[in-house]
């Protein structure tokens, strides 16, 4: 009707707005999402935990054998160093000898497998033997592998079963590979003495001497193992070099 005044329409706030204390029609920026909590690390399963305990036992056993020798090492001390109960050791190893055999198997057998590999195609036998000498000097003589070898040399006669295991798993494989390499050198004319194939021990003897020398006299007269082995190869291959 003319002259009538139109009343403004009231905007009623919704119940939810009233509960939140919002004004009708107001616009609020949405809150940024809260940062997600970092995902928790997956806990190792039973098999993984057992493998970790086994590795800890082997590592502790190596420390104990090196420090005390095979005869004086006690499984109680190995367990204490590894942070496990003594009974846990028996879940993985029958006795102390089996534990020591595992040290040989894990520390030396893979290395002898690499050392015993045939030379690359086109490589000379001399180059293959020099590579052997360098690897032996770097990965055995001044490392804990050398400590294991020295331990076997020292206590093997008293514990023949340990020496037998070492011979079967390490020495026999190394000798077979060395004999094959010498025979290859003879067939190529690189090595003149055919008798050397009968005694591959002659080729590796300086490496064993270097292991023993380093353990007994290294602090008094350090040995340049790589150079000594290279001179030894000069004698085998009939080469002359100036000092």
Secondary structure, DSSP 8 states (H G I E B T S, - for coil): -TT-----------HHHHHHT--TT--------------------HHHHHHHHHHHHHHHHHHHHHHH-TTT--HHHHHHHHTS-HHHHHHH-SSHHHHHHHHHIIIIIHHHHHHTS---TT--HHHHHHHHHHHHIIIIITSHHHHHHHHHHHHTTT-HHHHHHHIIIIIHHHHHHHHHHHHHHHHHTS---GGGGG-THHHHHHHHHHHHHHHHHTTTS---HHHHHHHHHHHHHT-----
